[in-house]
Amino acid sequence: MISPFGTRLAVAVVTTFLVTQAAPAQEATKVRLVNDDKNNEFVVIVGPIDLPAGMMHSHGAHGAVFPPVQTVTIPESVYLTGFSYEVVDGEGKGVPAETLHHFNLINPDNRELFLPISQRMLAVGSETGEQSMPWLLLGYPVPEGTRMVVASMMHNPTGESYSGAEVRVHLKYVKAGRPWPLFSVYPFQMDVAFPAGDKSVDLPPGKSQFFYEASPAKEGRIMVIGSHLHALAESIRFYDVTENKLIWEGLPVENEAGELTGVTIGRLYKRMGVKVYPDHKYRVSVTYDNPGTDTLYGGGMGVVAGVFMPSGGGMWPRANKDDELYILDRQHYLREVRGAYELIVGGGGVLQPAAADTSHGEHEH
C-alpha cells in the first residue's frame, strides 16, 4: 500500500536527480493555444505527432510518444466551465480517442488543494469524454496571463498508422466581468501515488489496494468528482477518514467487450456539494483484481480529480516555489527526473532525459 509521507526532502537528494532537458521526442511537435473567441473557447493543440500502428501500452511497457512539455499563456481573464477533446490526423480526419493516453494542464503558480505542489488544472484520458459544469452557477476563474504547463502522452494500440496527428483540447469559457457564473470553483487532484514521482503502481496477482491520505489547505465544498483508472480496477473511493465516512465511489464503465471506457462521475453540486475541512484527513483508495499469476508492473493508477468551491471566497493559495516537494514534483512533470517517490528519496531514482521517452516511460500526472 501507499501510505502518507514526511514532507521534508533532502535538498542534496533533489539536486542529485537533476538532469539537462534533452531534445524532444519529435522535434516538429509543438504546443500552442488558439483563442476561438467566436465559440468562447481556448483550443490547446499538441502536434503534429506520428503514431505508427501497434504502439502497445501494456502494464509498464509503453510503446509511446511523449510530446515536449511546453507552456502556454491564457490571453484574457475568463471562467472555465468545461472541456472536450479530439484527435485528428494530418488531413483533419478523426483518430480513435484511445490514442490519447493522457493530457495534463498544470498551473505552476498555484498550489494543489491537498499538497504544496503545482495545481493540476485538468487531466484528460481516453476514457474521460466531454465534461461541463452549469455555467450560470460554476466557473473556474483564470486571470489573463495565467501560465499552463502542457504535458501529454500518446500511443497507438490500433492496427492503423496515423501521420501528423494532433490533440485538440477545447476549454469552454465565460468571459470575466459578467454577472455569471455565480460561484468560483477550483480544480483539485488526489492520487494514490502522491506526493510526487511516477504515478503507476504494480498489480500483484489477486486483489490489491493502494491509498493516500492528506488534509486540504482550505475549507470548502467538493462540487464534482471523477477519476482515472486502468483495466482490472474494481472501484476508487474518496473517504473522510476523520469521520469514517465514504464521500464518493467511482466505478469503471465498460463496453460490451469488457474494455474500460470511462468512470462514473459524482456531480455533488446537485446536493450542494460535500464539505471538507482542513482539520480532517481524507483518503483516496483504489482496488484492483489481477486474475493472472504474474505481477503487472506499472499496470494500475488511481487518481481522483474534481471541482472545489472554497468557503469565504478569496484568492486561491499561491505555490511556495522554494518548498522541496514543490521542486521535486516540478522536476518530475518537466521530465527532468523519473522514478517513484520512495525510490527517488531513497537514492535509487532513474534519470530519464526527454529524448529517451520515445519508447518507454512513466506517467507524469
DAVEN-V402974 format. One record per pair of residues at least 4 apart in sequence whose ideal C-beta (glycine too) atoms are under 6 Angstrom apart, sorted by the first residue. I is the first residue (numbers start at 1). GAP is how many residues later the second one is. D is the distance in Angstrom with one decimal. If there is no record, write none. Layout:
i = (I;I)
gap = (GAP;GAP)
d = (D;D)
//
This chain:
i = (1;2;2;2;4;5;9;9;9;13;14;14;17;17;19;19;19;22;22;22;23;24;24;25;25;25;25;29;29;31;31;31;32;33;33;33;34;35;35;36;36;40;41;41;41;42;43;43;44;45;45;46;46;46;47;47;48;49;49;49;50;51;51;51;51;52;53;53;53;55;55;55;56;56;57;57;59;59;59;60;60;62;62;64;64;65;66;66;66;67;69;69;70;71;71;72;73;74;74;76;77;77;77;78;78;78;78;79;79;79;79;80;80;80;80;81;81;81;81;81;82;82;82;82;83;84;84;85;85;86;87;87;87;87;87;88;88;88;88;89;89;89;89;90;90;95;95;95;96;97;98;99;99;100;100;101;101;102;102;103;103;103;104;104;105;105;105;106;106;106;107;107;108;108;109;110;110;110;111;111;111;112;112;113;113;113;113;114;114;114;115;116;116;116;116;117;117;120;121;123;123;124;125;127;127;127;133;135;135;136;137;137;138;138;138;139;139;140;141;142;151;151;183;185;185;185;186;186;188;188;189;189;190;190;191;191;192;192;192;192;192;192;193;194;195;196;196;196;196;197;197;197;197;197;198;198;199;199;199;200;200;200;200;201;201;202;202;203;203;203;203;203;203;204;204;205;205;207;208;209;210;210;211;211;212;213;213;215;215;216;216;217;218;219;219;219;220;220;220;220;221;221;221;222;222;222;222;222;223;223;223;223;223;224;224;224;225;225;225;225;226;226;227;227;227;227;228;228;229;229;229;230;230;231;232;232;233;233;234;234;235;235;235;236;236;236;237;237;238;238;238;238;239;239;240;240;240;240;241;241;242;242;247;248;250;250;251;252;253;253;254;254;255;255;268;268;269;284;286;288;290;303;319;321;331;331;332;332;333;335;338;338;338;339;339;339;339;342;343;343;344;352;357)
gap = (209;190;208;210;209;190;5;315;319;332;313;314;320;332;317;332;334;331;332;333;332;44;330;40;41;332;333;20;38;15;39;119;13;9;11;39;9;7;40;5;7;133;129;130;131;129;125;127;125;121;123;21;106;121;118;119;116;16;105;116;113;48;105;111;114;109;106;107;108;8;100;101;7;101;5;98;237;239;240;237;238;298;299;89;91;89;87;291;295;85;82;265;80;76;78;76;74;68;72;68;66;67;99;64;95;97;98;60;62;95;102;60;62;91;93;52;54;58;91;93;49;50;51;90;88;46;86;39;84;82;8;12;13;78;80;4;6;7;78;4;6;73;76;73;74;4;67;70;62;29;28;55;57;26;67;52;54;23;51;21;49;66;19;47;16;17;43;12;14;43;12;14;10;41;210;9;206;209;5;206;208;5;7;75;103;104;195;76;100;102;80;204;207;209;210;209;212;69;66;182;242;4;103;133;134;135;5;39;46;44;44;45;43;45;47;35;42;45;43;4;182;213;126;38;122;124;122;130;118;120;114;116;94;114;8;112;18;19;20;92;94;110;6;18;130;132;133;136;145;135;142;143;144;147;142;164;102;164;166;98;101;162;163;9;99;93;95;5;85;87;93;96;97;4;91;85;88;82;80;78;76;92;72;74;72;68;70;63;66;60;62;100;92;58;59;92;88;89;90;91;52;54;88;46;51;52;84;86;45;46;50;84;86;43;82;83;23;41;79;81;39;79;9;23;36;77;73;75;4;23;34;70;71;29;56;58;19;55;53;55;14;16;52;14;50;66;12;48;9;10;46;66;7;44;5;7;40;42;40;42;38;39;27;18;13;14;13;8;8;9;4;6;4;6;5;6;4;20;16;12;6;62;7;5;5;6;5;32;31;19;12;14;24;4;5;10;11;4;5;6;5;4;4)
d = (5.9;5.4;5.0;5.6;5.0;5.2;5.9;4.0;5.9;5.7;5.7;5.4;4.2;5.2;5.4;4.8;5.7;3.7;5.2;3.9;5.1;3.3;5.9;5.7;5.3;5.6;4.3;5.6;4.6;5.2;3.9;4.7;5.3;5.7;5.3;4.0;4.5;5.8;5.4;5.0;5.7;5.6;5.0;5.8;5.0;4.4;5.6;5.5;4.6;5.7;5.3;5.1;5.5;4.5;5.9;3.2;3.9;5.7;5.6;4.8;5.5;5.8;4.0;4.5;5.4;5.1;5.3;5.5;4.5;3.8;4.7;4.1;5.0;5.6;5.2;4.4;4.1;5.9;3.8;3.9;2.8;5.4;5.5;5.5;4.4;4.6;5.6;4.0;5.7;5.4;4.8;5.5;5.6;5.4;5.3;5.4;5.7;5.3;4.3;5.1;5.0;4.6;3.9;5.6;3.8;5.6;5.8;2.9;5.5;4.6;5.5;4.3;5.7;5.5;5.3;5.3;4.0;5.1;5.1;5.9;5.8;3.0;6.0;4.4;5.3;4.0;4.9;5.6;4.6;5.2;4.1;5.5;5.6;6.0;5.5;5.2;6.0;5.9;5.5;5.1;5.4;4.8;5.3;5.2;2.6;5.5;5.1;5.5;5.7;4.9;4.7;5.8;5.2;5.3;5.8;4.4;5.4;5.0;5.3;4.3;4.4;6.0;5.3;4.7;4.2;4.1;4.9;5.1;5.8;4.2;4.3;5.2;4.8;5.8;5.9;3.9;5.4;5.9;5.3;5.0;4.4;5.1;5.3;3.8;5.0;6.0;5.8;5.1;4.2;5.7;5.6;5.9;4.8;5.8;5.6;5.5;4.0;4.3;5.3;5.4;6.0;4.8;5.2;6.0;5.6;4.6;4.3;5.6;5.8;4.9;5.7;5.4;5.4;5.6;5.0;5.7;3.6;5.8;5.0;4.9;5.5;5.5;5.7;5.8;4.7;4.7;5.3;5.5;5.9;4.9;5.9;4.7;4.6;5.2;5.7;4.2;4.2;5.8;5.1;5.7;5.3;4.0;4.3;4.6;5.8;4.9;4.2;5.8;5.2;5.8;5.8;4.9;3.9;5.5;5.0;3.9;5.7;4.7;4.7;3.8;5.9;5.7;5.6;5.2;4.6;5.6;5.0;5.9;5.1;4.5;4.2;4.3;4.9;5.6;4.9;5.4;5.4;5.1;5.2;5.0;5.5;5.8;5.4;4.1;5.6;5.3;4.6;5.7;5.4;5.3;5.7;5.5;4.8;5.4;5.9;4.6;5.4;5.3;4.0;4.9;3.2;5.4;4.8;5.8;5.8;5.0;5.6;5.6;5.6;4.2;4.5;4.7;5.4;5.8;5.1;4.1;5.1;4.3;5.8;3.7;4.7;6.0;4.8;4.5;5.0;4.8;6.0;4.9;4.0;6.0;5.7;5.2;5.3;5.1;5.1;5.7;5.5;5.4;4.5;5.5;5.6;5.5;5.6;4.6;4.5;5.4;4.9;4.9;4.8;4.7;5.6;5.4;5.7;4.4;4.4;5.9;5.7;6.0;4.4;5.0;4.0;5.4;5.3;4.4;4.9;5.2;5.0;5.5;5.5;3.9;5.3;5.9;5.2;5.0;5.0;5.3;5.7;5.1;2.9;5.1;5.8;5.9;5.8;5.9;4.3;4.7;5.7;6.0;4.7;4.8;4.7;4.0;5.9;4.4;4.6;3.3;4.9;5.8;4.7;5.2;3.6;5.9;4.4)
//
